[in-house]
Amino acid sequence: MKLDIKKSKILGSFYDVEYVDDLRDPDDGHKISGRIIEADKVIKIEKSQSFQSKLQTLMHEDIHGLCWEYVVDDPEKIVRQFASGFFALIIDNPEFIKKILKFASKG
């Protein structure tokens, strides 16, 4: 399955989502799964990951974005925990998520 999400809206900001080969941390050169660059409004996702890992990585980077939009300190450990928790909450409660989406679509 291909993850073809091209945009991610985080509060009032729109981030382009790019899928890249060989994504690396600019500080230490280690391979990474994803990266959000606030100044450029872009989220980069490593292409070689599984579909599930790409979804989880996008969730993770979106949570970084939420923290930045709300001017909240976002230590990596906390973001990792919230991303895993929110991902599980969504998967474990599909009826709840459907209700939220139905409510939101009434606009």
C-alpha positions as CSV (number, residue, x, y, z in Angstrom):
1,M,0.0,0.0,0.0
2,K,1.3,3.5,-0.9
3,L,1.0,6.4,1.5
4,D,0.1,9.3,-0.9
5,I,-0.6,12.0,1.6
6,K,0.9,15.2,0.1
7,K,-0.2,17.8,2.8
8,S,-0.6,17.8,6.5
9,K,-2.6,20.6,8.2
10,I,-1.4,21.3,11.7
11,L,-3.6,24.0,13.3
12,G,-3.2,27.0,11.0
13,S,-0.2,25.7,9.1
14,F,0.0,23.5,6.0
15,Y,3.0,21.3,5.6
16,D,4.1,19.6,2.4
17,V,4.8,15.9,2.9
18,E,7.7,14.6,0.9
19,Y,8.9,11.0,0.6
20,V,12.6,10.8,0.2
21,D,15.4,8.2,-0.2
22,D,18.0,7.9,2.5
23,L,16.8,10.5,5.0
24,R,19.5,11.5,7.5
25,D,19.8,13.6,10.5
26,P,21.6,16.8,9.5
27,D,23.5,17.0,12.8
28,D,25.0,13.5,13.0
29,G,24.3,11.8,9.7
30,H,22.3,8.9,11.2
31,K,19.5,7.4,9.2
32,I,16.1,8.7,10.4
33,S,12.4,7.8,9.7
34,G,11.1,11.4,9.4
35,R,11.8,15.0,10.0
36,I,9.7,18.2,10.2
37,I,11.2,21.4,9.1
38,E,9.1,24.2,10.6
39,A,10.7,27.1,8.7
40,D,10.0,25.4,5.3
41,K,6.7,23.9,6.3
42,V,7.7,20.5,5.1
43,I,7.7,17.0,6.6
44,K,10.1,14.5,5.1
45,I,9.3,10.8,5.4
46,E,11.8,8.0,4.6
47,K,10.5,6.1,1.5
48,S,11.9,2.7,2.4
49,Q,9.7,2.2,5.5
50,S,6.7,-0.1,5.6
51,F,3.3,1.5,5.2
52,Q,2.5,1.3,8.9
53,S,5.9,2.9,9.8
54,K,5.2,5.7,7.3
55,L,1.8,6.4,9.0
56,Q,3.4,6.3,12.5
57,T,6.2,8.6,11.3
58,L,3.8,11.1,9.9
59,M,1.9,11.0,13.2
60,H,5.1,11.6,15.1
61,E,6.2,14.5,12.9
62,D,2.7,16.0,13.1
63,I,2.9,15.9,16.9
64,H,6.2,17.8,16.7
65,G,4.3,20.4,14.6
66,L,1.5,20.6,17.2
67,C,4.0,21.3,19.9
68,W,5.7,24.0,17.9
69,E,2.3,25.6,16.9
70,Y,1.4,25.7,20.6
71,V,4.9,26.7,21.7
72,V,5.3,23.7,23.9
73,D,8.6,22.0,24.6
74,D,8.8,18.8,22.6
75,P,11.4,16.4,23.9
76,E,11.8,13.4,21.6
77,K,10.9,10.9,24.3
78,I,7.5,12.6,25.0
79,V,6.7,13.0,21.2
80,R,7.5,9.3,20.7
81,Q,5.1,8.3,23.6
82,F,2.3,10.5,22.4
83,A,2.7,9.4,18.8
84,S,2.5,5.7,19.8
85,G,-0.4,6.4,22.1
86,F,-2.5,8.4,19.6
87,F,-1.8,5.9,16.9
88,A,-3.1,3.1,19.1
89,L,-6.1,5.1,20.3
90,I,-7.1,5.7,16.7
91,I,-6.7,2.0,15.7
92,D,-8.3,0.7,18.8
93,N,-11.4,2.9,18.6
94,P,-12.6,3.1,15.0
95,E,-16.2,3.9,15.8
96,F,-15.1,6.8,18.0
97,I,-12.9,8.1,15.2
98,K,-15.7,7.7,12.6
99,K,-18.0,9.7,14.8
100,I,-15.5,12.5,15.1
101,L,-15.0,12.6,11.3
102,K,-18.7,12.6,10.7
103,F,-19.1,15.5,13.2
104,A,-16.3,17.4,11.5
105,S,-17.8,16.9,8.0
106,K,-21.0,18.7,9.0
107,G,-18.9,21.9,8.8
